[in-house]
Amino acid sequence: MKGELRLVDELSPFSDNEFEVGTSLYGFKLNIYVDDTKTLEKQLKNKETFYKEMDAQEAGYRAMDFNDKEVYEEINYMRKHFDTIMDSVEFIKLSFEKTNEKEYITKNPIIKTKKIVLDIRLKLTETDRMVKLLEEYRDIKDIVYIYLDGNMGYVSLNDAYKTMLSIQEQAEKIKKLNLSPMETIMYVYDQVRYRTYASEEKGESYLQSRDLSNVLFGDKIVCVGYSRIFASLLKCLGITVYMVGLLNKAGNDGHERNSIYVKDDKYGIDGFYYFDATWASRDESTNNNYLYNYQFFAKTKSYMDKFKKYVEERIPIYSENMFDDAIKAIENKDTRLAIQYINSLNAMSIRILGYEFMPYEYVIIPNGVEILDIAELKGKFERIYKKFNTEIPGDVMLRVFNNVRKIEYYQNSELYPYTLSDIYATMKRSDWKLPENEKTNAAILLACIFGESESEARKEEFKIFCKDNEITDDVTGVRLTKVLQLVRDKKIIDTKNN
């Protein structure tokens, strides 16, 4: 069994134990108190205190009917192997309050025999801080690890820096395109879902297909990996993105996607939408049919909830009547149900307003329930729910798509399809509906009178829309420009060869 040691220089305020069992992604975890006199080497020989405190912790767990089998197995493993515990340790984490980590490492060279974790979390944009860490630990940077946004596990300084540069470089290229918020989101969505879904191999850590640093530079990626790349890139572009964890009703299957509150004045968009890059990702390395599919892009919660029976962990209850139902649960003193409603309402409010809808201290009090101004809360809920339930019209999505795809086509005409037929196929597959108007209705009516099918009539409607919105001119102009560019580039190459 592998595991880690977590070194602390202050005892827990709730106990004076020098040894405590913790939780880790890497097997067992043993928290050890150390100071100038109780060094790590001395504590690893302090068997009497260790056994005494392990016995006390196990007795405490059993008294509370704590039934996590793995915890008891870890305690027994550490008891049995305490004399040689360092042989099983992969990471040593320094969680100090007053001790300088670099000085401690220098005084305790035994730590250098393992991977050293600093209790530091960096954002992907904190390059200057990253560079300082690389300089400070330059002599041991290959064995020093930290936390980096986008990763659940520890990341080496070298890999963290490499991850930062990769995401920032990509983000800088996108910034130069001067896209609107929704255009930016679609552009990033297309880049992320280019990857083909692939689970980790048997024997590999599940983090291989989920942590940002691993999926960026590896060949494994599952839903968590897609959502982390998507979120990381957009955050570097100034767009707030939420990770949406989902569970099926049995609790034995999960999924992850993203959600974003989008305000885009260029297209009149102002709502909260869901994005699932996994369900629209490329299924074969040679297949680009995924580029016609935006069925799970910028959809309302109601729309996404129709597909598979997943429950969103942060918003488990959602309906047009959820506010009224929440008030009923509170008035009926059904605390369990009331908490579910309040959790959902608060999560929705935080995403739209930035603060909780119904703080517990004002709703559930020790002697019963106290409800705030219901009329005021009702009005607030309706504003929030509208943001969650405002669908983006098909014509708006077509204009967003056209403005993004013409850039993509110009950058890589071999990958990105861009003709009127391609746009029409995308519209149909993505379930975008054009608005009705007299001009298109007349065209459809005439087509039907002369015996054309409704499908052919809809194509005529689409052509009219594209012409009226200058999409036809865009396609013609961009494709011509690309041809001229290719001809020019070929002439330059021919000239150099001659």
N, C-alpha and C positions, 0 to 999 in steps of 0.2 A: 504494500500500500504506500502510495506517495502522499506527501502533504507539505505543510508549511509551518514555520514558526513565526509568531508575531511578537516582537519585543516591545514592551512598554516601560516607561520610566515613572509612571504614576499608577497607583492601585485604583481599582474601581471604587467609586463612592458607595457602592452597594455591598462590597465585600472586601476583605483584606487578603484574598487568595493571591498567591504568587504564581499559581498555575491555573489556567481555565481553558475549557474546551470552547472553540469557536466554530464558525462555519466558513467554508471555502469552496471555490470552484475546483480546487486542486487536491481533493481528498481530505485527510484529516487536517485540523488546524489547532495548534497549541499556543495559547497566549502565555508569555513568560515575562515576569517582572524582573528588570535588571537595573543596577546602578553601579557606582564605582566599586563597591565592595562585593555586591552580588553580580558578578560578571556572568556572561552567558556560559562560559566553561564551568564556572562553579555551580550555576543553577542546573546544568545538565548532569551534575553529580549529586544533586540534592534530592535523593530518592525518597527519603523519609517524608519530606513536605509534599512532594509530588503525589505519592500514593495516598497520603492522608486526604489531600484536597480532591483527588479523583474519586475516592470513595464517597466523600461528602457530596460532590456534584451528582454522582450517579444516584445516591439515595434521594437527593432533592428532586431529580427528574422523575424517579419512580413514585415519589409521594404525590407529584402533580399529575400522575398518569400520562406522562410524556411518552409517546409510543414510536418515536422515530428510531427504527432499528439501526440505521446507519450510525447514529450518534453513539449508541452503546457499542457497536462494533469498533468504532474509532477509539473510544475510551479503552476498551480491552486490548486493542492493538498497541496503543501507546504504553499501557501498563506492561505488556509482555516484552516490548522492544525498547523500553526507556533507556537502557544502557547503550543501545546502538541507534538511538532515534535519528541521529544526524545522517545515517546512511539512507534513510527514507525521506529526508527533507529535500525538496526541490527549491523552495523559496524561503528567504528570511526577510520578513517585512519589518521595517523600522517605523513604529508609530509613536514617536517621542513628542512630549509636550515641552520639555526644557533642555533636552540634550541635543547637541549639534551632531547631525548624522555623519558628516564627513570625519569629524574627530573620533566618533565612536568606532567607525570602520577601521581607522588607522590604529586605534588602541586594541581592537579585537580582530586580528587578521583571520581568525577562524571563519568569520562571516564571508570572506572572499572565496571560500571554497564552494559557495552556493550562489544562486541568483539573488541579488539584493533588490528589494522593493522599497522605494521611497513612498511615503504616504502623501503623494502629490497628484492632483488631478489637473490636467491642462486642457484648455480649449484648443481647437484646431487652428485658431488664429493667433495663439500666444507663441509666436516664433521666437521673439526676443528672449522670453523666459526659457524656452527650449535650448537656445544657443548658450545661455549662461550655465544651464545644467550640463551640457556637453563639455563645456570648458572646465567646470568645477570637477567633474568626474572623468576627465579625459583619459586618465590612466587605467580606469576600470569600466569605461562606458559600455563595453560588450556584455557586462554582467549586471548592469544597473537597469531596473525596470520602474515604470510609473503607471498611473492611470491616464488614459487619453480618451477624450470624448469619442463615442462611436464604438468603444470596446468594452466588453464586460470583463475580460481578463486583463492581466498585466501586459505591458508592451515595453520592449527594450528601448533605451534612449535612441539607438540608431533607427529602429523601425518606427518609432514615434515621429522622429524628424522626417523620415522618408514619407510617412503618411501625410504629415502636415504639408510638405512641399507638393506632393501629388495633388491633393485636394485644392490647395491654394492656386497652383498653376492652372488647373482646369477652371476654377472659378474666375480667375483673371481673364482668361480667354473669353468666357461667357459675358463678363461685364462689358467688354469692348463691343459687343453686338448691340448694346443699348436697347435691350428688349424690355417690354412692359412686364409687370409681375406674372401675369398668366402665361405670357409667351416664354418667360424664363422657366417657369415650372414645367411647361410642355417640352421645352428643349432639353432640360435635365432628365425628365421622365424618359425621353427617347434614348438618351445616352445610357441610362441605368439599365433599361430593359433589353439592351443589346446582349447582355450576358445570358448564357444558357443555364437554366436551373440544374444544379448538381449537388447532391448531398456528400458529406464527408465519408471517407472510406471506413470500413470496419477497423477499429483500433485507433482511429484518429480522434482527437478531441472535437466535440461538437462546436467548439469555437472556431474551427477552421472554416466553416461555412456561414458564420454569423458575425464575427468581430470585423470591424471596419478594416483594420490593418491586414488581416488575413485575406479577406475577400478582394481587396484592392489588388493584391499582388499574387494571389493564388488562383486556382481554377475551380474552387468549390464555392457555391453560393445558394442559399435557400431564402425564404421570405424575409427573415430577420436581416440577412445581408443586403438584400435589395433595399429594404426600408432604411437601413443605416447609411448606405451610400447616398441615396436620394436626399435624406435629411441633412447629412453632413455638407453636401455641395450647396444646397439651398441656404443653409444657415450661414455659410461663408459668403453668400450673396445677399445677406441681410433679410432673409425670409424666415419667419418663425414656423417651425414644423413640429408636429406632434407624432410620437410613435404610438400606434394604436394596437394594443394587444387584444387578441380575441381567443375565446375558448368555446368549444362546443358544450352542449348542455350536460354531457356526461363528464366533462372535465378531463378527458383523456386525449384530446387533440387540440392543437392551437394554431394560430396564424398571426401574422403581423403585417400591417400596412401603415399608411401615413394619412394625416389630416392637416389641413391648412385653412386659416381664415384669410381669404383672398379679397383684397380691395384693389381693383384695377380700373382707374378712371377712364382709360383709353377705350374700354369695352363696356363700361357701366356695370362691372361685376362687383358685388359686395355680399359675400356669403361664406359659409363654412363648408368645405368640401373634402371628400375622401379620394385617395389615390392608391391604387394597388398595382405596383410595377410587376409583381410576381405573376399575377394572373394574366398579364398582357406581355410577358417576356417572350423572347425568341425560343422556340422549342427545338430547333436544330441549328447547327452552326452554319448551314448553307441556306437557311430559309429566312426570308425577310417579310413574310406575310404579317408578322406582328406589327409592322409599321402601318397597317391599315386598321388597327384595332385600338380604339380609345373607349371601349365599353366601360372600363373601370377607372376613367380619368375624370376628375372634377365632378364627382357624383354626390348627391345628397346622402345623408345617413339612411333615410327611408329606402332609397334605391339599393344601397349596398347591403342593407339588412335582408333583402329578398334572396340573396345568393348564399347558399349553404347556411346551416343553422348554427352560426357562431354568435356569441354574445360578447359585446365590447366590455372589457374589464372595467374601464373607468366610467362608462355610461351604460350600465346593465339594463336600465329601464328607459324607454324612449317612446313617446307618443304625443299626439296633439293634446291629449287630456291629462298628461302626466302631472301638471301643476295642481289641477283640481283633485286628482287622486292622491297626491302627496298631502294636501291639506286634510283630506278625509282620514288618511292614515294617522296624521298627527292628532287630529281631534278625537279619533278612536283610541288613542294611546297605544297604537300598534307600533311599538318602537322599532322592531326588526324591519318591517316594511317601510316605515318612515325614513329610516337611515338609508335604505336602498334608493329611495326617491331623492333624498337630500344629496347623497353622493353624486347621483346623476345630474341633478340640477346644478350643483356646485361646479362639477367638471365642465359642463356646458358654458356656464357663466364665465369661468376663468379663461376659457378659450376665446370668448367674444369680448368680455368687458375687462378681463384682467384681475378680477376678484371674485370671491365666493358669492353665490346667489343667496344662500340661507346659512350663515355661520351658526354652528351648533350652539354656541353660548347664548344665542338669542332665540333659539328654537326649542331645544330640549334642555330643561333645567331640572335640578335634583327632585323638586317636589311636583313635577308634572311637566306640562307643555305650555309654552308661551309663544303665540304666533304674532309676527310683526304685522304691519299694515298690509292686509291681504290684497286690497285694490292696487296698492303700489307694486307689490310683488307680482301680481297678475299682469300688470302692464309691462314690467321688466321681462317676465317670462315670454310674453308674446313677441317682444323685440328679439330676444335671443332665439326663440324657436323659428322665427322667420329667417334668420341668418342660416340656420341649419336646414331649412326646408325650401330654399329658393333655387329652383333648377335654372341652369344656364341655357337659354334658348339655342336651338340648333344653328340658327344663322350666325349667332355670336361665336359659337365654337368653330364654325367653318371659317370665319374671318381670322380667328386666332390661329387655327391650323394652317391656313394658307400663308400667313405671315411668317410662321415658324418653318414650314416645310420648304418654302422658296429659299430660305437661308441654308437649310440642311442640304437641299439639292445642289445649291451652288458650291457648297463645301465638299460634297461627296455625291456626285450624280450617279455613281454606280450602286450606291447603297439605298439612297432615298428616292422612291418613286414620286414623280411630280408631273402628271398630265391631268386634264379634266376628268378622264376616266378613272385615274387613281384617286382623285379627290372625291368623286362620286362613290366609288367603292368604299372609301373610308367613312363617308357620311352614313351609308347604309349599315355598315358593320358596327359603327359606333353608336347607332340609334339616335342620330341627330335629325330632328325634324325641322323642315323649313316652315316659317310662318305663312299662314294663308293670306293672300291679297287678291284683289280683283284681276290683276294682270295674269298671275299664275293660274288662278282658278279658271279664267277664260281659256288659257292655253290647254289646260287639262280637259276642259269640257269639249273643246274643238277636236282634240286628239281622240277622245272617246267617241265622238260623233262619227269620225272618219275611220273607226274600227281599230284604233290602236289600243294596246293593252294599257292597264293602269301603270304598269312598270315603265313602259315607254313614255307615257304621259308625264310621269314623275321626272324622268330624265329631261324632258323639255322644260319642266318647272325649274330644275336644277340649272340648266343652261341659261335661262333667263336671269336667275339669281346671280350666277357668276358674271354675266355680262354687266348687269346693273351695279355690281359691287367691285368691278374692275379686276376680278379674279382671272377672267379670261385673258385680259391684257397682261397681268402678272405672269401667268404661265408662259405665254408666248414670248414676252420680253426676257424673262429669266432663262428660259431654255435657249433662246437665240444667243444671249450673252455668254452662256456656258459653252455653246458650240464655238463661238468666236474665240473664247479663252483657250479651248482645247486646240484649235487650229493655230493660234499664236504660240502656245507652248510647244507644239510639235515643230513649228518652224524654227523656234529658238534652239531646240534639241538638234534638228537637222543641220542648222548652221554650225553648231558647235562640233558636230560629228564630221562635217566637211572642212 
